[in-house]
Amino acid sequence: MQPRVSSLEEGKDATIKPQGRVLPLNLIKFLLLFMALGLVFSVISMYTTRYLGTQNTLPSVHSGYLPCFKESNNFQRWIRPPSNLMHSMTDEELFWRASFVPQLKKYPFKRVPKVAFMFLTKGPLPLSPLWDKFLEGHEGLYSIYIHSLPSYHADSPPTSVFYRRQIPSKVSEWGKMSMCDAERRLLANALLDISNEWFVLVSESCIPLFNFSIIYKYLFRSRYSFVGAFDDPGPHGRGRYNPNMVPEVNVTNWRKGAQWFEVNRKIAVSIVEDTKYYPKFNDFCRPACYVDEHYFPTMLTIEAPQLIANRTITWVDWSRGGPHPGTFGKADITEAFINRILEDNTCLYNNQPTSICFLFARKFAPSALEPLLEIAPKVLGYG
């Protein structure tokens, strides 16, 4: 009986042992095949990334650098005026940027010098149709800048020279430093256009007394900027001086002048870059010291007396008395009235006597527009 048992056990071992040898071998073969396929795919993937992938990305990298080579005429961005007058610069940033001055006097491009007309106003420009007539046909020789109250939204038509010419503004008050801040802000924005050479400060009530060609030549032939600056020994002159302004400002340098000026680029930069006199006037010239009547005349008398004419070329009428000049409406506007402004004047122009002393006049009410448009072609020479 024992042999039969033995044979059954042997038969059991015979059936089990072969299975134990075959299955692991098949698994090993399968794993080796899987690993081989994985290696092949890895090699293919590396090859594709290194060669095909690089070739696919090279064009995009190359195109990204193209603008750098295309901007060979990058100089244009320095001489091109801002396309949009609205910006986010602070006054400190704006004045710093506007104070840049080229050290080479010769321009490496064809520069056509322009007049920047800078309007300081609370809101509307009721006499703008007259200015449109004055500037008509002289495109490229002038620029327009408007400083109004921040809350005012201009509605000038696209055909007007005043369309989208507002600059970033702040509230300004007559007789306070905020008024001079507004004037400096106008100058700084206008200085960003390298072609602006003369800077004329006017209000919404100002009018041109001659045609554009006469005014343009008068300004560009002048060796001096037109800033009123005179020594008034009375209570409304030296009487407003504060001894705390020494040593920067001495009473002997204290000057008074009209707010409205016409200055060249050199003087405009001097006004914008000032940090020496500004704090003194800001701290010690408070009403009844009216800073807009004293700051620029005094500073320029100290810093550049040889460059200013000590007179303004904006006519006003103080004959009626009071703190403000006379205002003229529709009933006042006649040919005889305009001729009285233009005639019987004598002043110095480039150190020589002349009868043309005023190029602009104020103050004119909105009602004066219609009669001014009627007489402008005959009396003023434009329109």
Secondary structure, DSSP 8 states (H G I E B T S, - for coil): -HHHHHHHHHHHHHHHHHHHHHHHHHHHHHHHHHHHHHHHHHHHHHHIIIIIIHHHHHHHHHHHHHHHHHGGGTTHHHHS--S-S-----HHHHHHHHT---S-SS-SS----EEEEEEE-SS--TTHHHHHHHHTT-TTSEEEEEE--TT------TTSTTTT-B-------TTSHHHHHHHHHHHHHHHTSTTEEEEEEEETT-EESS-HHHHHHHHHT-SSBB---B---STTTGGG--GGGTTTS-GGG--B--S--EEEHHHHHHHHH--SSHHHHHHH--TTS-HHHHHHHHHHHHH-GGGB-SS-SEE---TT-SSS---B-GGG--HHHHHHHHSS--EEETTEEES---SEE--B-GGGHHHHHHHIIIIIS--
